Amino acid sequence: MRILWNEVKKIFTWKTMLLLLFINSILYFLLIEFYIEYFPNGSEVYSYNIGVEMVEKYGATMDENEFIDFKKTYEDKAEEANRYLQSREDAVGIGLDTYEKFQAYDWQNSSQKSSDLQGDIFFESEIDLFWELQEFERLITFYNYRKSIPDVLTDNQRARLNELIAKEKFGVYTEIAMSNFKHFIANVGVAILFSVVLVISPMILKDRSRGILPLHYTSKKGRNLLKTKLLAGYIATFLVITGLLAVYFSLYSLNNTSMFFKVHVNTFIANESWYDPTFFQFIMLCVAAIYLIGFIFVTLSMSFSNVVPNLVSLIGIQIPFIVGFLIFGLNRLLPYMISVWNPKWLAPVSYGSMIIISFIIVYYLVKREKKMDVLM
């Protein structure tokens, strides 16, 4: 246990902690800050506010009667818009004295007066009512087309969408909270992946570069030290991931999306999924995936660290794996891991394969260490 503790301490040096702070500070401002600082962004505030009202009023689902009530709220707001337009001489003067006329107007070929009216309502006076009406109309449109199925689908995708329709699980709630979280967690995944790889990678290479390993091979206990180093690497990885997740989710809590936690994933617009967890359960699933990704890449890093001659080679050999995963695997295996637009088998098969490969690598490393010649 004392040896294990010493190996863990060797990883968390003050230089390592500074590197960790530097990496995450840079990646936070480059990748993550936007999805915290600017949520909801611009006109998304109306989508967010209406979404919150829907959850508070109708709960985690919306049935036919509740939709009728939702549409009645829209009609009341449209009537309010009528009264507003009729109170403006410039709107009455160009014949846009009702919201129906305002909505049906050909804005592509508008006159200067009508363009000035539109600009004043939406951008200068910033009349919230008209922005809200647009969001109501968007949500009503999605509800009206809730049973529509795209033509270009695989048989499995079509079967899944038909299953959701049969269970009356439709995308009727605004997708803004889910979309924001997917962007957030994908970028958090990038930050954590770089953090654990850069922190853990050199741990075995340091002993090799100092010529310490041949001394280990002269004793039975020394040859088993690799197991201790691997365990120390996994413990350090767990601590790094847990610490970073605690920090990043503390920042994410500022987005105030907890009221959506009980809403099921398939109930958000354009979030059809193979499974139907709640938003909170989906967050926990993404957290588990980040831990898994971290441990898998740390296994690769420690294995590379055990065979390459220097730090430059260690960095170079890892770049293709990391870049390839970020380009082809990150979104599919993290924020969109249960999306119906990806094959259902993709995430479980990918994670299962990576876990098996990791076990094989660890087994090979331990077996190789026992047979290593002192002169090697």
C-alpha positions in Angstrom: 0.0 0.0 0.0 2.9 2.4 0.8 4.4 1.7 -2.6 1.1 2.4 -4.3 0.7 5.7 -2.4 4.2 6.7 -3.4 3.4 6.0 -7.0 0.3 8.1 -6.9 2.2 10.9 -5.3 4.8 10.7 -8.1 2.1 11.4 -10.6 0.6 14.4 -8.7 3.7 16.6 -8.5 3.3 20.4 -8.4 4.5 20.5 -12.0 1.7 18.1 -13.0 -0.9 20.1 -11.2 0.2 23.3 -12.9 0.1 21.5 -16.3 -3.4 20.3 -15.4 -4.6 23.8 -14.5 -3.0 25.3 -17.6 -4.5 22.7 -20.0 -8.0 23.1 -18.6 -7.9 26.9 -18.4 -7.0 27.0 -22.1 -9.6 24.4 -23.1 -12.3 25.9 -21.0 -12.0 29.3 -22.7 -11.6 27.8 -26.1 -14.3 25.1 -26.0 -16.5 25.2 -22.9 -17.0 28.8 -21.8 -19.4 29.7 -24.6 -22.0 27.0 -23.6 -22.0 28.4 -20.0 -21.6 32.1 -20.5 -24.1 32.4 -23.4 -26.9 30.1 -22.5 -29.5 30.7 -23.6 -28.0 32.6 -26.5 -29.9 35.5 -28.1 -33.4 34.6 -29.2 -33.0 31.1 -27.5 -34.0 32.8 -24.3 -37.6 32.7 -25.5 -37.3 29.0 -26.3 -35.8 28.4 -22.9 -38.5 30.4 -21.0 -41.4 28.7 -22.9 -39.8 25.3 -22.3 -39.6 26.0 -18.5 -43.2 27.1 -18.5 -44.3 23.9 -20.3 -42.5 21.7 -17.8 -43.9 23.6 -14.9 -47.4 23.5 -16.3 -47.7 20.2 -18.0 -45.0 18.1 -16.4 -42.6 15.7 -18.2 -45.1 14.8 -20.9 -47.8 16.6 -22.9 -51.1 14.9 -23.9 -53.8 16.0 -26.3 -55.7 18.1 -23.8 -52.6 19.8 -22.6 -51.6 20.6 -26.2 -55.1 22.2 -26.7 -54.3 24.4 -23.6 -50.9 25.2 -25.0 -52.5 26.2 -28.3 -55.0 28.3 -26.4 -52.1 30.2 -24.8 -50.7 30.8 -28.2 -54.1 32.2 -29.4 -54.3 34.5 -26.4 -50.8 35.9 -27.2 -51.8 36.3 -30.9 -54.8 38.3 -29.8 -52.5 40.4 -27.6 -50.3 41.0 -30.7 -53.4 42.1 -32.6 -54.1 44.8 -30.0 -50.5 45.9 -30.1 -50.4 46.3 -33.9 -53.8 48.1 -33.9 -52.3 50.6 -31.4 -49.5 51.5 -33.8 -50.4 54.0 -36.5 -47.5 52.9 -38.8 -48.8 49.3 -38.7 -52.4 50.3 -39.4 -51.3 52.6 -42.1 -49.7 49.8 -44.2 -52.5 47.3 -43.5 -50.6 45.2 -41.0 -53.2 45.7 -38.2 -53.5 42.0 -37.2 -51.0 39.4 -36.3 -52.4 37.1 -39.0 -51.7 39.7 -41.7 -48.2 40.4 -40.1 -47.4 36.7 -40.2 -48.7 36.2 -43.8 -47.0 39.2 -45.2 -44.4 38.7 -48.0 -41.3 40.0 -46.1 -39.0 39.0 -49.0 -40.6 41.8 -51.1 -41.5 44.2 -48.4 -41.8 48.0 -48.6 -39.5 50.3 -46.7 -42.3 51.1 -44.2 -43.0 47.5 -43.5 -39.3 46.7 -43.1 -39.0 49.5 -40.7 -41.9 48.2 -38.7 -40.5 44.7 -38.6 -37.1 46.0 -37.5 -38.5 48.1 -34.8 -40.7 45.3 -33.4 -38.0 42.6 -33.4 -34.7 44.5 -32.9 -35.2 48.1 -31.8 -38.1 48.0 -29.4 -37.5 44.2 -28.9 -41.1 43.3 -28.3 -40.9 39.9 -26.5 -44.4 39.0 -27.5 -43.5 38.6 -31.2 -40.4 36.5 -30.4 -42.5 34.3 -28.1 -45.1 33.8 -30.8 -42.5 32.5 -33.3 -41.4 30.0 -30.7 -45.0 28.9 -30.0 -45.5 28.4 -33.7 -42.3 26.4 -34.1 -43.4 24.1 -31.2 -46.9 23.7 -32.6 -45.5 22.8 -36.0 -43.4 20.1 -34.5 -46.4 18.8 -32.5 -48.5 18.7 -35.7 -45.8 16.6 -37.5 -45.0 14.4 -34.5 -46.2 11.3 -36.3 -44.2 12.0 -39.5 -41.4 9.6 -40.4 -38.6 10.6 -42.9 -38.4 8.5 -46.0 -34.6 7.7 -45.9 -34.3 5.4 -42.9 -33.1 1.9 -42.2 -35.6 -0.7 -41.2 -34.4 -0.5 -37.6 -34.7 3.2 -37.4 -38.2 3.1 -39.0 -39.2 0.5 -36.5 -37.9 2.5 -33.6 -39.8 5.7 -34.7 -43.0 3.7 -35.1 -42.5 2.3 -31.7 -42.1 5.8 -30.2 -45.3 6.9 -32.0 -47.2 3.9 -30.7 -46.1 4.8 -27.2 -47.0 8.4 -27.8 -43.5 9.6 -27.0 -43.1 12.6 -29.2 -40.6 15.4 -29.5 -42.7 18.3 -28.3 -40.5 20.0 -25.7 -37.9 22.6 -26.8 -34.5 21.0 -27.5 -32.4 23.9 -26.2 -31.4 22.3 -22.9 -30.5 19.0 -24.5 -28.6 20.6 -27.3 -26.6 22.8 -25.0 -25.7 19.9 -22.8 -24.6 17.8 -25.7 -22.2 20.5 -26.9 -21.0 21.1 -23.3 -20.4 17.4 -22.5 -18.6 16.8 -25.8 -16.1 19.6 -25.1 -15.7 18.5 -21.4 -14.8 15.1 -22.8 -12.1 16.7 -24.9 -10.7 18.5 -22.0 -10.7 15.5 -19.7 -9.2 13.2 -22.4 -6.2 15.6 -22.9 -5.9 16.0 -19.2 -5.6 12.3 -18.3 -3.4 11.5 -21.2 -0.9 14.2 -20.6 -0.8 13.6 -16.8 -0.6 9.8 -16.8 1.4 9.2 -20.0 4.9 9.8 -18.7 4.6 7.9 -15.4 6.3 4.7 -16.6 8.5 6.4 -19.2 10.2 8.4 -16.4 11.5 5.3 -14.7 12.7 3.9 -18.0 14.5 7.1 -18.9 16.3 7.1 -15.5 17.5 3.5 -15.9 15.5 2.4 -12.9 13.6 -0.5 -14.6 16.7 -2.8 -14.9 17.0 -2.6 -11.1 13.4 -3.7 -10.8 14.0 -6.8 -12.9 16.5 -8.2 -10.5 13.9 -9.0 -7.9 10.5 -10.7 -8.0 8.9 -7.8 -6.2 10.4 -5.4 -8.6 9.0 -7.2 -11.6 5.5 -7.0 -10.0 5.9 -3.2 -9.6 4.3 -2.6 -13.0 1.0 -3.8 -11.6 1.3 -1.2 -8.8 2.1 1.5 -11.4 -0.9 0.5 -13.5 -3.1 0.6 -10.4 -1.7 4.0 -9.4 -2.3 5.3 -13.0 -6.0 4.2 -12.8 -6.4 5.7 -9.3 -4.9 9.0 -10.5 -7.1 8.9 -13.6 -10.2 8.4 -11.4 -9.2 11.4 -9.2 -8.4 13.6 -12.2 -11.7 12.8 -13.9 -13.7 13.2 -10.8 -12.1 16.5 -9.9 -12.6 17.9 -13.4 -16.2 16.7 -13.6 -16.9 18.3 -10.2 -15.5 21.7 -11.4 -17.2 21.6 -14.9 -20.6 20.5 -13.6 -20.5 23.2 -10.9 -20.1 25.6 -13.8 -22.9 23.8 -15.8 -25.3 24.2 -12.9 -25.2 28.0 -13.7 -27.3 27.1 -16.8 -30.2 26.3 -14.6 -31.6 23.3 -16.5 -32.6 21.2 -13.5 -36.3 21.7 -14.3 -35.8 19.6 -17.4 -34.1 16.6 -15.6 -37.3 14.6 -15.4 -38.2 15.0 -19.1 -37.4 12.0 -21.2 -34.9 12.3 -24.0 -37.3 11.3 -26.7 -39.7 14.0 -25.5 -37.2 16.7 -26.6 -37.5 17.8 -30.2 -35.1 16.1 -32.7 -33.7 13.8 -30.0 -35.1 10.4 -31.0 -33.1 7.7 -29.3 -32.8 3.9 -29.0 -33.5 4.1 -25.3 -35.6 6.5 -23.2 -33.7 7.8 -20.2 -34.7 11.0 -18.5 -32.4 14.0 -19.1 -30.8 13.4 -15.7 -30.2 9.8 -16.5 -28.7 10.8 -19.8 -26.3 13.1 -18.0 -25.2 10.2 -15.7 -24.8 8.0 -18.8 -22.5 10.6 -20.3 -20.5 10.8 -17.1 -20.0 7.0 -17.0 -18.9 7.2 -20.7 -16.3 9.8 -19.9 -14.9 7.6 -17.1 -14.8 4.7 -19.5 -13.1 6.7 -22.3 -10.6 8.1 -19.8 -9.6 4.7 -18.5 -9.3 3.2 -22.0 -7.0 6.0 -23.2 -5.0 5.9 -20.0 -4.4 2.2 -20.6 -3.1 3.0 -24.1 -1.0 5.8 -22.8 0.6 3.6 -20.1 1.3 0.8 -22.6 2.9 3.2 -25.0 4.9 4.7 -22.1 6.2 1.2 -21.4 7.7 0.7 -24.8 8.7 4.0 -26.4 12.2 5.4 -25.9 11.4 9.1 -25.1 8.7 11.7 -24.5 8.7 12.9 -28.1 8.0 9.4 -29.4 5.3 9.0 -26.7 3.5 12.1 -27.8 3.9 11.3 -31.5 2.5 7.8 -31.2 -0.6 8.9 -29.3 -1.6 11.8 -31.6 -3.2 9.6 -34.3 -5.3 7.7 -31.7 -6.5 10.9 -30.0 -7.2 12.8 -33.2 -8.9 9.8 -34.8 -11.1 9.4 -31.8 -12.0 13.1 -31.6 -12.9 13.2 -35.3 -14.7 9.8 -35.7 -15.6 8.6 -32.2 -16.3 11.4 -29.7 -19.7 12.6 -30.8 -20.9 9.1 -31.7 -19.8 7.6 -28.4 -20.6 10.4 -26.0 -23.4 13.0 -26.7 -25.0 10.9 -29.5 -24.3 7.4 -28.2 -28.0 6.5 -28.0 -29.2 8.6 -30.9 -31.5 6.7 -33.3 -29.5 8.3 -36.2 -26.5 6.1 -35.3 -26.6 2.3 -35.4 -27.9 0.8 -32.2 -25.0 -1.5 -31.9 -22.3 1.2 -32.4 -21.8 2.4 -28.8 -22.0 -1.0 -27.0 -19.8 -2.8 -29.6 -17.3 0.1 -29.6 -17.1 0.3 -25.8 -17.0 -3.4 -25.5 -14.2 -3.8 -28.0 -12.2 -1.1 -26.4 -12.6 -2.7 -22.9 -11.5 -6.1 -24.3 -8.5 -4.5 -26.0 -7.6 -2.7 -22.8 -7.6 -6.0 -20.8 -5.5 -7.7 -23.5 -3.0 -4.8 -23.3 -2.7 -5.0 -19.5 -2.4 -8.7 -19.6 0.4 -8.5 -22.2 2.3 -5.8 -20.3 2.2 -7.8 -17.1 3.2 -11.0 -18.8 6.0 -9.2 -20.7 7.3 -7.6 -17.6 7.8 -11.0 -15.9 9.9 -12.3 -18.8 11.8 -9.1 -19.5 15.6 -9.6 -19.7 17.6 -7.4 -17.5 19.8 -6.4 -20.5 16.9 -5.2 -22.5 
